[in-house]
Amino acid sequence: MPSKPPPTYPTEHRVLSAFGERLRLARRRRKLTSITIAERAGIARTTLYKAESGDPGVTLGTYMRIMAALGMDKDFEHLAADDKVGRTLQDLALTPTSKRKSATSTASRT
């Protein structure tokens, strides 16, 4: 396991930071301390702080444990649930060849 996570792009960093902030706000809305959530999640308090700040070195399993400790584990099931690009690509591959060829040849004539 690498000692340092690979660098992240600015957009990825913003997404992780926003996610961490949402976790922190969820904890605070529930009036739970960082010690309580860290104990329930089975992680160190410093790891919780890293997750809440959007540190890219925090593992996905750790985020899952934090969400479970907050009672938000069902939300985890919504991640990457709707693959619009993949479905579009799949639908294109399932389209009969004759229809694709006729559509392509019709488009090239115009």
Stockholm file with secondary structure:
# STOCKHOLM 1.0

chainA/1-110         MPSKPPPTYPTEHRVLSAFGERLRLARRRRKLTSITIAERAGIARTTLYKAESGDPGVTLGTYMRIMAALGMDKDFEHLAADDKVGRTLQDLALTPTSKRKSATSTASRT
#=GR chainA/1-110 SS CCSSCCCCCHHHHHHHHHHHHHHHHHHHHTTCCHHHHHHHHTSCHHHHHHHHHTCTTSCHHHHHHHHHHTTCGGGGGGTTCCCHHHHHHHHHHHSCHHHHHHHHHHHHHC
#=GC SS_cons         CCSSCCCCCHHHHHHHHHHHHHHHHHHHHTTCCHHHHHHHHTSCHHHHHHHHHTCTTSCHHHHHHHHHHTTCGGGGGGTTCCCHHHHHHHHHHHSCHHHHHHHHHHHHHC
//
